[in-house]
Amino acid sequence: MTLRTLRFSLILFTGVLMAACSLFSGKQSDTTSIPEPLAQTVREWAPAGTPRGVILGLHSFGDFGAAFEQLGPWFAEAGYVFVAYDQAGFGDRLEQGRWAGEKQLVDEAVTQIRRLHQTHAAPLFVLGESLGGAVAILAAQQEPDKVAGLMLAGPAVREGIRFRYGWNAAIATAATLAPGYRLTVERNADDPTLAPTSAQRLAEDPRVMREVRMDAYWGLIKLADSASDSANNLNIPTLLLYGGKDHSVPEAGIRHLRAHLSANDRGEYRFYPNAPHLLLQSRQWQQVSQDISQWLAMTQLPQKNAENGPTGPTPTCEAC
């Protein structure tokens, strides 16, 4: 399963048990209606000159497009157009915490891939963090000829985790009995694992989720399952990034995804031993950005030997 923090994981586990045993039901039914248009939430950072490439950023569960306010300018300075938006059900498109649905999330990402591919001559890459990584996996497979590469930071994947289907049954039962049961997400403005600006934004910005509906959590689980189950078909150059202190995405899921990418000879791996789940919000975000930038440059130069990985030192990482 994929959650925000270890504390969040424990809260959700408790919530599953409480909801499954509760007599409470009768919350409002789910809806996929999102009144705020996607276009109003698009953020774009552009380089001064001709872009080397275009990056579409997809944020994590509970977050929104502002998640890339550090990376966007950084990559624009490096020569890339960086585009992000609030995915359906998050940020300025929050609909009382309701889950927009896997189809809408993926369809919107596919639409943005098509739009950016049409409006920019430079190669297009998709960067997804957590939930955004799962969406990226599914969307890119619908338009493989338009996506030059994927960067997946702690993507929401679940293949190989212990008791996966037992967890699914428990969470599905809880979501059926009490779909509107709300789980509190604790966020610390002084979180030492995150960059100070990111920790403060996640803790204080009202557009960041503070509560998670049980049925929305079940939707997230199903999305992660879909991404995991389709990973063996992923045939796009992919950079997989994972933190050693990630208490949200189990290592087993990352290991299986890495195996699929290796089998297709399409993946590279970077590991950050002391980094948390939200790599792009972490104190190591600049190191992560440097590694992504090196990989992008290598991907755009096919004559280089991909087996040796990016050039330059990566002291906190290991390549597969």
Secondary structure, 3 states (H helix, E strand, C coil): CCCCCHHHHHHHHHHHHHHHHCCCCCCCCCCCCCCCCHHHHCEEECCCCCCCEEEEEECCCCCCHHHHCCHHHHHHHCCEEEEECCCCCCHHHCCCCCCCCHHHHHHHHHHHHHHHHHHCCCCEEEEEECHHHHHHHHHHHHCCCCCCEEEEECCCCCCCCCCHHHHHHHHHHHHHHCCCCEEECCCCCCCCCECHHHHHHHHHCCCCCCEEEHHHHHHHHHHHHHHHHHHHHCCCCEEEEEECCCCCCCHHHHHHHHHHHHHCCCEEEEEECCCCCCHHHECCHHHHHHHHHHHHHHHCCCCCCHHHCCCCCCCCCCCC
